[in-house]
């Protein structure tokens, strides 16, 4: 579904990614792990069209993504839930969801997707008319994921869903991603909670200093000495 080959990218004179090779097959749940500053967020932003690649290629279902603008990346079926969430605090939960469907012209599809989001996150249904700026951290993460689902993406890029959340809210976020995957959504997840993530995903990559240094199934990486020492404290 998604293929990165030799991708290099960065910001102005700062190169962050160095020859990144990564693939996500249809229906997979894949994680991108690594320390702060490794380039995980840059990888997602490059796929989503916010950061141009310097070298290499990115394809989605065989079609090149290089140079494709973010709104067109969204239109072809790639959703992006950023670490910063980018919600509209002065708008209600419902209005934020509608913004996520700005490119969808089928009103019945919009209504059906909102029903699905409220089924996935009952708390959002309770807060339907509440301003996004008054939500808790966990509720804002739910809303960001829900808004990312509004265009009905076939691939969802999710950046740090547990960042800053209390343990119970973190469990809710991970359970939602698990349910999404069970319903057929392909997911590429960036996450710092390595132990929980590796128990959840099909495969994972470890990115360090802008380079992929490890790849394997969740179970394989849980048993890897480097992962245990660097990320699990074993």
Backbone bond lengths (Angstrom), bond angles and torsions (degrees), N, CA, C in turn:
res aa  C-N    CA-C-N  psi(-1)  N-CA   C-N-CA  omega(-1)  CA-C   N-CA-C  phi
1 X - - - 1.456 - - 1.529 111.31 -
2 X 1.336 116.03 -54.00 1.468 122.10 179.54 1.518 109.22 -121.38
3 X 1.325 116.24 133.26 1.466 120.62 -179.82 1.520 109.97 -137.15
4 X 1.337 116.91 122.67 1.462 122.64 171.69 1.517 107.18 -109.27
5 X 1.325 116.82 128.71 1.459 121.32 -178.95 1.523 109.32 -129.39
6 X 1.337 115.99 113.11 1.461 121.11 176.56 1.518 114.35 59.32
7 X 1.334 117.21 34.94 1.468 120.26 -173.64 1.522 111.14 -75.77
8 X 1.339 114.52 129.15 1.461 121.62 173.44 1.524 107.37 -124.10
9 X 1.346 116.23 135.34 1.460 120.32 -176.37 1.519 109.32 -157.66
10 X 1.326 115.62 164.71 1.459 120.14 178.71 1.506 110.98 -179.46
11 X 1.328 115.10 -161.14 1.457 121.81 -175.47 1.529 108.57 -126.02
12 X 1.330 116.79 115.79 1.460 122.19 -178.48 1.534 110.53 51.68
13 X 1.337 117.71 -115.18 1.469 120.29 -177.34 1.529 112.53 -89.74
14 X 1.340 117.48 -2.29 1.462 121.19 -177.92 1.520 110.52 -98.62
15 X 1.324 117.12 109.17 1.458 120.71 175.77 1.524 108.78 -86.22
16 X 1.329 116.19 132.17 1.466 122.03 -175.24 1.526 111.53 -111.13
17 X 1.307 117.83 -42.00 1.462 121.96 -178.13 1.525 110.23 -104.52
18 X 1.335 114.77 137.83 1.457 120.91 -175.90 1.535 109.57 -130.42
19 X 1.317 115.99 94.32 1.464 120.33 174.51 1.511 114.37 65.32
20 X 1.312 117.88 47.69 1.470 121.89 -177.46 1.525 110.54 -78.11
21 X 1.337 115.18 124.66 1.464 122.83 173.09 1.523 107.69 -112.49
22 X 1.333 116.81 125.98 1.469 120.75 -176.00 1.520 108.05 -156.88
23 X 1.324 116.17 142.41 1.463 120.02 176.73 1.521 109.95 -137.18
24 X 1.311 115.31 150.03 1.460 122.66 174.66 1.514 107.09 -132.73
25 X 1.332 116.35 119.94 1.459 120.33 179.44 1.532 110.06 -85.59
26 X 1.324 115.84 156.89 1.460 121.56 177.97 1.529 110.11 -55.10
27 X 1.337 116.65 128.37 1.460 121.67 177.01 1.514 114.98 85.61
28 X 1.335 117.90 -1.49 1.466 120.33 -178.90 1.525 112.03 -82.36
29 X 1.328 114.15 158.77 1.463 123.00 169.40 1.523 105.03 -118.34
30 X 1.335 116.16 108.38 1.469 121.89 -173.00 1.523 108.92 -120.45
31 X 1.323 116.31 140.55 1.467 121.24 178.56 1.522 110.60 -114.06
32 X 1.329 114.62 149.74 1.463 122.19 172.29 1.519 106.51 -119.09
33 X 1.324 115.91 112.16 1.459 122.33 -173.79 1.524 110.31 -111.93
34 X 1.334 115.27 163.53 1.457 119.69 177.12 1.507 111.11 153.69
35 X 1.328 117.33 170.23 1.463 121.25 -178.02 1.527 111.63 -73.41
36 X 1.330 116.21 168.97 1.457 121.07 174.12 1.529 109.96 -58.35
37 X 1.325 115.97 138.43 1.459 120.21 178.39 1.512 115.06 81.71
38 X 1.336 117.30 6.07 1.464 119.88 -177.60 1.520 112.40 -76.09
39 X 1.349 116.78 -22.09 1.460 119.98 -178.04 1.511 114.28 112.21
40 X 1.329 117.40 13.34 1.472 120.62 -177.10 1.533 111.42 -64.93
41 X 1.336 115.81 -50.45 1.462 119.51 179.55 1.521 110.77 -63.71
42 X 1.327 117.19 -39.14 1.464 120.85 178.08 1.516 110.82 -60.36
43 X 1.331 116.64 -37.44 1.470 119.92 177.65 1.522 110.57 -60.51
44 X 1.332 117.23 -48.34 1.466 120.16 179.49 1.527 110.95 -63.74
45 X 1.325 116.84 -42.40 1.465 120.40 -178.84 1.534 111.49 -66.05
46 X 1.320 116.78 -31.15 1.463 120.30 176.81 1.523 110.20 -70.02
47 X 1.331 116.78 -43.57 1.469 120.39 177.15 1.522 110.42 -60.73
48 X 1.350 116.31 -42.44 1.461 121.46 -175.73 1.528 113.34 -76.80
49 X 1.327 117.37 -6.85 1.456 120.45 175.31 1.514 115.73 94.84
50 X 1.330 117.67 4.45 1.462 120.69 -178.87 1.532 112.25 -84.24
51 X 1.328 116.69 -24.12 1.468 121.77 177.85 1.530 107.56 -122.85
52 X 1.330 118.81 121.80 1.464 120.14 179.83 1.530 111.01 -73.25
53 X 1.318 115.15 142.80 1.471 118.95 176.12 1.520 109.64 -80.44
54 X 1.331 115.03 147.78 1.465 121.59 178.53 1.523 109.83 -88.74
55 X 1.313 115.19 -44.03 1.471 122.23 178.81 1.516 108.96 -143.38
56 X 1.326 114.94 168.11 1.453 120.32 178.57 1.517 111.94 88.79
57 X 1.335 115.23 -174.77 1.460 119.41 -177.68 1.523 110.99 -138.67
58 X 1.340 115.35 149.41 1.461 123.03 174.13 1.519 106.79 -127.49
59 X 1.324 116.76 126.24 1.459 120.38 176.77 1.510 110.22 -126.24
60 X 1.329 115.74 146.17 1.459 122.91 176.09 1.519 107.22 -125.10
61 X 1.324 115.75 114.23 1.464 121.61 -174.92 1.524 111.50 52.00
62 X 1.338 114.06 41.71 1.454 120.88 175.31 1.504 115.75 84.12
63 X 1.345 117.96 -8.23 1.456 121.76 -179.11 1.526 109.97 -99.93
64 X 1.346 118.30 136.83 1.465 120.74 -177.72 1.527 111.87 -68.11
65 X 1.357 115.47 140.23 1.453 121.98 176.28 1.525 112.12 -105.23
66 X 1.316 117.51 -8.16 1.459 121.10 -176.60 1.532 110.40 -58.96
67 X 1.336 115.94 122.62 1.453 120.51 178.19 1.515 115.04 82.54
68 X 1.336 118.03 -1.02 1.468 121.15 178.77 1.531 109.09 -77.04
69 X 1.316 116.95 131.45 1.461 121.82 -177.86 1.529 111.46 -70.78
70 X 1.350 117.20 152.74 1.469 120.73 -175.06 1.523 114.88 -53.32
71 X 1.332 118.80 -42.19 1.469 119.08 -177.68 1.521 111.30 -67.84
72 X 1.332 116.75 -27.95 1.460 119.47 177.23 1.524 111.04 -78.88
73 X 1.336 116.58 -32.33 1.475 120.50 173.86 1.530 109.18 -61.52
74 X 1.329 116.40 -43.54 1.462 121.11 177.34 1.523 110.93 -62.18
75 X 1.325 116.58 -41.37 1.466 121.11 -175.91 1.522 112.83 -65.74
76 X 1.350 117.80 -26.96 1.468 119.37 -179.21 1.526 112.40 -89.89
77 X 1.359 117.32 2.02 1.458 118.72 170.74 1.510 116.61 115.21
78 X 1.334 118.03 18.22 1.466 120.83 177.70 1.533 108.87 -113.23
79 X 1.327 116.53 116.21 1.455 121.62 176.05 1.516 110.69 -95.79
80 X 1.342 116.17 150.09 1.465 120.25 -176.97 1.521 109.54 -135.46
81 X 1.334 115.92 118.32 1.463 122.23 175.22 1.524 106.62 -106.17
82 X 1.335 116.47 105.53 1.458 120.02 -173.56 1.525 111.60 -79.62
83 X 1.318 115.10 161.19 1.460 121.71 177.39 1.530 111.06 -61.58
84 X 1.335 116.83 -34.41 1.466 121.33 -177.60 1.525 112.93 -84.37
85 X 1.343 117.15 -4.01 1.470 125.31 175.07 1.528 113.23 71.01
86 X 1.354 118.41 -46.12 1.469 121.56 176.88 1.528 113.18 57.45
87 X 1.327 116.50 42.08 1.462 120.78 176.12 1.529 109.76 -81.29
88 X 1.313 116.05 164.81 1.461 122.00 174.65 1.528 107.53 -100.79
89 X 1.346 118.29 100.53 1.460 121.54 -171.19 1.521 114.65 -63.15
90 X 1.339 117.93 -27.26 1.465 120.82 -178.03 1.528 112.30 -89.55
91 X 1.311 116.67 4.78 1.466 121.29 177.38 1.520 109.28 -110.08
92 X 1.315 116.53 154.79 1.464 120.98 -178.57 1.524 110.87 -73.89
93 X 1.332 115.04 168.88 1.459 120.97 174.92 1.529 110.12 -54.82
94 X 1.325 116.23 -49.08 1.462 121.59 -178.38 1.528 111.12 -61.10
95 X 1.326 117.26 -42.93 1.460 121.12 -179.49 1.517 111.54 -66.18
96 X 1.328 117.60 -37.48 1.463 120.43 176.35 1.525 110.99 -63.10
97 X 1.315 117.24 -38.62 1.463 120.17 177.27 1.528 110.69 -64.69
98 X 1.326 116.50 -41.09 1.465 119.66 178.98 1.526 111.16 -62.58
99 X 1.338 117.11 -37.27 1.462 120.47 177.41 1.531 110.08 -59.99
100 X 1.329 116.26 -37.62 1.458 120.09 179.03 1.517 113.15 -64.84
101 X 1.325 116.66 -18.15 1.470 121.31 -178.72 1.523 111.87 -105.69
102 X 1.340 116.96 22.97 1.478 119.85 -173.57 1.521 112.61 -59.85
103 X 1.350 117.13 -28.85 1.464 119.77 -177.75 1.524 112.91 -92.01
104 X 1.334 116.85 -1.66 1.469 121.09 -178.29 1.526 108.48 -93.28
105 X 1.309 116.40 126.00 1.465 120.55 -177.48 1.533 112.89 -98.38
106 X 1.309 117.25 -14.50 1.470 121.92 -178.16 1.530 109.58 -85.56
107 X 1.340 117.14 106.81 1.464 121.26 -176.22 1.526 111.70 -65.03
108 X 1.318 116.98 -35.01 1.467 120.27 178.79 1.525 110.34 -65.20
109 X 1.338 116.41 -38.52 1.462 120.96 178.71 1.525 110.12 -66.95
110 X 1.337 117.40 -40.52 1.468 120.70 177.75 1.521 110.32 -60.77
111 X 1.323 116.84 -46.87 1.459 121.45 -179.64 1.521 111.30 -61.92
112 X 1.336 116.19 -41.41 1.466 120.78 -179.89 1.528 111.05 -65.80
113 X 1.335 117.06 -39.29 1.466 120.37 -179.56 1.528 110.62 -69.24
114 X 1.330 117.24 -39.05 1.466 119.88 176.92 1.525 110.06 -62.47
115 X 1.322 116.96 -41.61 1.472 120.07 176.56 1.529 110.54 -59.97
116 X 1.345 115.89 -39.63 1.465 120.12 178.93 1.523 111.04 -65.12
117 X 1.343 116.89 -42.34 1.467 120.91 178.80 1.527 110.29 -62.42
118 X 1.320 117.44 -42.85 1.462 120.54 179.88 1.534 111.72 -68.78
119 X 1.335 116.34 -29.52 1.467 119.91 174.47 1.531 110.28 -69.73
120 X 1.319 115.52 -40.07 1.465 121.11 179.68 1.526 110.91 -69.30
121 X 1.331 116.22 -39.12 1.465 122.04 -178.20 1.540 109.69 -125.78
122 X 1.317 118.50 81.93 1.475 120.75 -179.80 1.530 112.68 -55.95
123 X 1.329 117.59 -28.83 1.458 120.53 179.21 1.530 111.11 -61.68
124 X 1.339 116.42 -35.04 1.461 119.36 178.65 1.524 111.62 -67.61
125 X 1.328 116.57 -34.28 1.462 119.40 175.93 1.529 110.33 -63.11
126 X 1.336 115.59 -40.13 1.467 119.93 177.66 1.526 110.77 -64.11
127 X 1.335 116.93 -31.03 1.466 122.43 -176.93 1.534 111.69 -101.57
128 X 1.292 118.09 18.10 1.468 123.81 -171.45 1.526 113.47 -46.81
129 X 1.304 118.24 -43.91 1.459 122.12 -175.66 1.529 113.42 -101.65
130 X 1.338 116.40 7.94 1.461 120.84 -179.23 1.526 110.03 -84.82
131 X 1.335 116.77 145.03 1.458 120.82 178.67 1.527 110.28 -66.30
132 X 1.322 115.82 137.98 1.463 120.43 -178.00 1.521 111.73 -59.86
133 X 1.344 116.67 -32.13 1.458 120.39 -178.77 1.508 114.14 -68.09
134 X 1.333 117.74 -13.95 1.464 121.13 -179.43 1.525 112.45 -100.51
135 X 1.329 117.61 2.31 1.462 121.23 -178.98 1.526 110.83 -77.87
136 X 1.333 115.76 157.67 1.465 120.80 172.95 1.525 109.05 -72.22
137 X 1.343 115.77 169.51 1.458 119.60 179.48 1.515 112.73 -59.55
138 X 1.324 116.23 -42.47 1.461 120.26 179.57 1.514 112.05 -65.19
139 X 1.336 116.10 -39.68 1.459 120.42 179.26 1.524 111.39 -67.16
140 X 1.326 116.73 -36.05 1.471 119.76 177.69 1.527 110.58 -65.62
141 X 1.342 116.89 -38.13 1.465 119.59 176.77 1.528 110.30 -64.14
142 X 1.344 116.24 -42.11 1.463 119.44 177.16 1.521 110.88 -58.59
143 X 1.342 115.76 -44.50 1.457 120.33 -178.85 1.526 111.23 -65.13
144 X 1.323 116.95 -39.90 1.466 119.92 179.24 1.530 111.02 -63.30
145 X 1.330 116.26 -42.62 1.466 119.53 177.32 1.524 109.83 -65.18
146 X 1.343 115.97 -44.29 1.457 119.61 179.02 1.510 112.60 -59.86
147 X 1.337 116.78 -42.51 1.457 119.52 178.82 1.522 110.80 -65.07
148 X 1.344 116.75 -36.40 1.460 119.96 177.34 1.514 113.38 -64.70
149 X 1.336 116.87 -20.64 1.462 121.27 179.81 1.523 112.96 -87.05
150 X 1.328 117.18 -12.74 1.457 120.26 -172.73 1.533 114.27 -60.63
151 X 1.336 120.56 -35.09 1.474 118.95 176.04 1.535 112.88 -79.45
152 X 1.347 117.25 5.58 1.471 122.98 -177.70 1.525 111.62 56.88
153 X 1.336 117.80 58.16 1.466 120.03 -177.71 1.526 111.82 -69.42
154 X 1.320 116.03 150.35 1.460 120.04 173.39 1.519 110.92 -89.83
155 X 1.352 116.28 -20.90 1.463 122.44 174.82 1.524 107.98 -128.49
156 X 1.334 116.37 127.25 1.461 120.78 -179.82 1.519 109.28 -115.13
157 X 1.344 116.08 122.91 1.456 122.52 174.94 1.526 107.17 -95.84
158 X 1.326 117.60 123.18 1.469 121.15 -175.89 1.518 109.08 -125.89
159 X 1.339 115.72 123.06 1.459 121.43 -175.77 1.532 110.92 -107.18
160 X 1.326 116.38 113.30 1.462 124.17 172.49 1.540 113.89 51.20
161 X 1.326 119.13 60.30 1.468 119.67 -178.64 1.525 114.13 -66.05
162 X 1.335 118.77 -22.08 1.466 120.27 -177.90 1.526 113.14 -94.31
163 X 1.345 117.67 -2.66 1.459 120.69 -174.29 1.526 111.07 -60.75
164 X 1.340 116.27 122.53 1.457 122.08 175.89 1.511 115.18 77.93
165 X 1.330 117.74 6.11 1.458 119.78 -177.03 1.524 111.93 -95.14
166 X 1.337 115.04 151.00 1.461 121.48 171.62 1.525 108.71 -68.90
167 X 1.341 118.14 158.68 1.473 120.64 -176.80 1.525 114.65 -52.63
168 X 1.342 118.22 -43.23 1.466 119.91 -178.50 1.525 111.21 -66.88
169 X 1.326 116.92 -39.47 1.467 120.35 178.29 1.528 110.47 -67.02
170 X 1.335 116.49 -35.39 1.458 120.50 176.69 1.521 110.92 -62.29
171 X 1.336 116.43 -44.33 1.463 120.54 178.41 1.522 111.04 -61.32
172 X 1.335 117.17 -38.67 1.464 121.27 178.31 1.525 110.84 -63.29
173 X 1.329 116.65 -43.19 1.461 120.60 -179.89 1.525 111.21 -63.85
174 X 1.324 117.15 -44.55 1.463 120.38 179.72 1.532 111.39 -67.19
175 X 1.326 117.36 -37.78 1.463 120.58 178.83 1.526 110.17 -64.52
176 X 1.336 116.29 -38.32 1.465 119.85 177.75 1.527 110.86 -62.86
177 X 1.335 116.96 -43.26 1.464 119.99 178.63 1.520 110.89 -64.39
178 X 1.311 116.37 -37.87 1.465 120.90 177.65 1.529 110.15 -61.89
179 X 1.334 116.84 -43.31 1.467 120.85 179.12 1.525 111.11 -66.15
180 X 1.319 116.45 -40.12 1.464 119.94 177.81 1.525 111.02 -60.06
181 X 1.311 115.35 -44.71 1.464 119.73 179.45 1.524 110.45 -62.96
182 X 1.321 116.82 -40.91 1.472 121.29 179.10 1.529 111.05 -63.01
183 X 1.332 117.05 -26.51 1.464 121.53 179.84 1.519 112.34 -89.46
184 X 1.333 117.20 6.32 1.453 120.18 172.76 1.509 116.62 102.65
185 X 1.354 118.14 3.29 1.458 119.87 178.79 1.531 109.04 -82.10
186 X 1.322 116.77 128.26 1.459 121.73 174.80 1.526 107.81 -80.52
187 X 1.340 117.26 135.93 1.464 121.03 -172.84 1.520 110.79 -129.55
188 X 1.327 115.50 134.30 1.469 122.45 167.39 1.518 106.40 -115.73
189 X 1.309 116.07 114.76 1.464 123.09 -171.00 1.521 111.18 -112.56
190 X 1.330 116.67 130.21 1.462 122.58 167.47 1.515 107.52 -101.47
191 X 1.334 117.21 128.12 1.470 119.30 -173.21 1.521 110.66 -157.15
192 X 1.352 115.61 144.37 1.463 122.16 177.92 1.526 112.29 -92.13
193 X 1.337 116.67 -20.35 1.466 121.01 -179.65 1.529 108.26 -79.51
194 X 1.321 115.39 83.78 1.466 121.20 -168.62 1.524 112.15 -67.75
195 X 1.303 117.74 -44.21 1.464 120.32 -175.86 1.524 111.30 -61.55
196 X 1.325 117.22 -52.28 1.467 120.94 -179.84 1.519 110.72 -61.78
197 X 1.320 116.52 -41.90 1.461 120.63 -177.25 1.522 111.80 -63.09
198 X 1.318 117.43 -45.07 1.463 120.27 -177.34 1.529 112.29 -67.94
199 X 1.322 117.13 -22.92 1.461 119.68 174.22 1.527 111.86 -79.56
200 X 1.315 116.72 -13.46 1.465 121.61 -173.56 1.525 113.44 -101.82
201 X 1.339 117.07 -36.66 1.466 120.60 -168.76 1.525 112.87 -90.06
202 X 1.333 114.51 164.18 1.471 120.64 174.30 1.530 110.42 -76.47
203 X 1.344 115.00 -50.10 1.458 120.65 -179.15 1.515 109.10 -139.03
204 X 1.338 114.98 165.17 1.467 119.47 178.25 1.525 109.94 -149.48
205 X 1.326 114.02 154.03 1.460 123.04 172.52 1.519 107.84 -117.94
206 X 1.322 116.23 147.19 1.467 121.55 173.24 1.518 107.71 -111.54
207 X 1.338 115.12 121.99 1.455 122.04 -178.45 1.527 108.76 -109.37
208 X 1.319 116.43 125.21 1.463 121.36 178.22 1.527 108.69 -134.90
209 X 1.335 115.67 128.66 1.472 122.36 -179.53 1.531 111.95 50.73
210 X 1.337 114.80 42.00 1.455 120.52 174.92 1.508 116.12 78.10
211 X 1.344 117.23 8.01 1.464 120.97 -178.95 1.525 110.69 -128.78
212 X 1.330 116.90 141.65 1.459 121.29 173.79 1.524 108.04 -73.12
213 X 1.351 115.65 122.62 1.462 119.29 -178.43 1.525 112.64 -111.31
214 X 1.337 116.95 -18.40 1.457 120.88 179.28 1.519 109.70 -147.56
215 X 1.323 115.40 151.46 1.464 121.65 175.38 1.522 107.73 -149.50
216 X 1.313 117.35 142.65 1.458 120.04 176.99 1.510 111.39 173.15
217 X 1.328 115.92 179.21 1.453 119.95 174.37 1.528 108.93 -69.71
218 X 1.328 115.82 165.33 1.457 118.98 177.67 1.512 111.60 -56.63
219 X 1.324 116.99 -43.98 1.458 120.94 -178.53 1.522 111.79 -67.40
220 X 1.322 116.87 -37.85 1.467 119.75 178.49 1.529 111.05 -62.76
221 X 1.334 116.68 -42.94 1.461 119.28 -178.38 1.520 111.98 -74.26
222 X 1.330 117.62 -29.01 1.469 119.75 174.81 1.524 110.78 -62.30
223 X 1.329 116.32 -29.89 1.461 120.45 -179.92 1.514 114.20 -94.38
224 X 1.343 116.95 1.76 1.456 120.70 -177.55 1.534 110.81 -79.26
225 X 1.313 118.16 133.41 1.467 121.81 -176.50 1.523 112.51 -60.86
226 X 1.329 117.19 -42.72 1.471 119.71 -179.11 1.523 111.13 -64.03
227 X 1.327 116.34 -43.77 1.466 120.28 179.16 1.526 110.25 -63.51
228 X 1.321 116.83 -42.65 1.464 120.31 179.66 1.529 112.03 -61.93
229 X 1.318 115.68 -42.75 1.475 119.39 -177.32 1.527 111.82 -75.96
230 X 1.327 117.58 -42.98 1.467 121.18 -172.53 1.527 113.89 -83.65
231 X 1.356 116.03 -30.45 1.462 118.27 -170.84 1.525 114.38 -123.13
232 X 1.307 117.56 -21.83 1.467 119.94 -177.24 1.520 112.97 -109.52
233 X 1.337 117.02 -6.62 1.467 120.27 177.39 1.508 114.29 66.40
234 X 1.343 115.57 29.85 1.474 119.34 -179.23 1.526 109.17 -99.05
